[in-house]
Amino acid sequence: MRMLAGQLPPQVFQQVVLAASTDHVALSSILGAAYRGQPRVAFTAAQLRAGFEVFLPALEASKPNALSAGGALGGGAAAPVAGSGSAAAAPGLPAGAASGASASSLSGAGAGAAQPSAAAAGSASGEPVIPPPVYDDPRLAAVELYPWHVEALNKEVLQPYYARLRRMAWADWAFDGGNPFVLKITKFNAAKVGVPDYFKTIKSPMDLTRMMERVAGAKGAAGALAAPHYNSPEEFLSDARLIAWNAKTYNCPPAGRGAPTFPHPSALPPDQVPRGSVYAMAWELEAEVNKLALPLVTAWRSRELQFRREVLESSLKMLEARQLQQQQAAAAAAGGAAAAGSYGGGYGGAGR
């Protein structure tokens, strides 16, 4: 999309963004995302000539001509976007780095911050639209948190929500406490756990064990963090959704392969979604993640706002103390100069 910005006339470029955002909820928030291995598809000859591509899972089967040459590219008007620019991703697509949010860009949910509410519009997949933060004091937006603040946010805020995902269990899964998303699949154990071709399909593996390493700050062999802490709740939610995305991708039944979106298990033949189907479990995991999204972001922003205020107040006190020291030093220097002048004048008069 950034490439298109320089190739298309501004009006056409805006229509493409609006059309994409309108027909694919909050897709504008992921247009600049780093490519994470998801398949992509180009729409029409017009878009092919323009070089416009989007992630395949963002397509909606019910709107196959959303970006046709006769639509927005043809000059048609695009409807206003509800929740455009939020951290939510398109149905089935993990938000990834597309949110662009970091610990230094979020507000708190206390005084002076926008409070996510259940009334916020949600996407077709059940993903809530998270409103952007708003500060009553613009100085708070420029405050940078220290590493120990980020560590505290991970342990105080994210860990309880991680625990809720970890406690999910299915009676038909006999391992890891009934949760199939705990196992950490690597290139070294893929064959042993029965998925030797896993990495031919999945390019960005994710699981609850990897997420816990980031939340808890697991140490590597050299004592350094094995994985960085989460810098925002959006990163945490993105990884949780990536677990569901990978499970759907790898375990999608034959009847659903090649479809523009993942079909819901209820829309597939029963014999293709048997009991113990990880594909069906992935849908339940995604639903739980969507349920936790708003309270998670609210809790993070509330605690982060407290940290921001503490840092700002501390910085202002240090600034006041430094200014006071400078004033005292200037006053002492002025007093010394006056005393030296007075002493010199008295000596000269005695000499006459």
C-alpha angles and dihedrals in degrees: 000000000000087000090052092051089070097041105045128063109261093247094051092044091053091050091052091052094046093047092048092047094046097050097036110044112246092343088145087072092061103037090100096044121132111257106258101183099280116141116255132204135196118225117213138350088265092056092042090056089048092046093236113160133164134186113280096232089059091068118100118215090212092059106042094153097047092123100026121145089258092053128065094332088055092056100268117149118255122221121241115274120242110215094357113174095023124134093256118111132215118279111292094002120111112234092231119168089332093097088068088204123141136176089267094055102052127089130215125255094231126084112337098019133101110252116220108230136196087242091070112114116257133211126252090263092056095259109146118230108239113214116228118258121265124198128206088205112047090205089070091066091062095050114113118209123225122242091256089057090056090047090051092049090053094050100037100039111018101038095066091049091046088053090057091055091045092052092057108113138179121206091218093060112079100188137074093014093307095303116117093190096068097074113100106221115203134170087258098055102028093099093044093055092048103259105098092157095048096113093048086069105024116058099170108043118198135172140158091267092058089047092052090052088060096042094048096036097238113208124234128220093277093048093257123123111281087212130007120255118258110271095199141014088246090064090052093048090046092057092046090052090046088060090057092043093053092046091051092046097049097037100038108139118242092254090061100045116110093021117131090239135021108271116231113252090244090061093055129082109274093236090061095053103047125174110289092031110160087203091064091043090055090060091052091048091051091050090053092049090052090049091053096044101088098043090044094053091044092053093046094049093047093053093040091053089056090053092047092052091048092051092046093048091047091049092049091050091050090049092050091048091050092049091049091051090050091050092049091048091049091048091049091049091049091048092049092050091050092049092049091051092049092049092049093050094051092051093051092052092052090054092059 
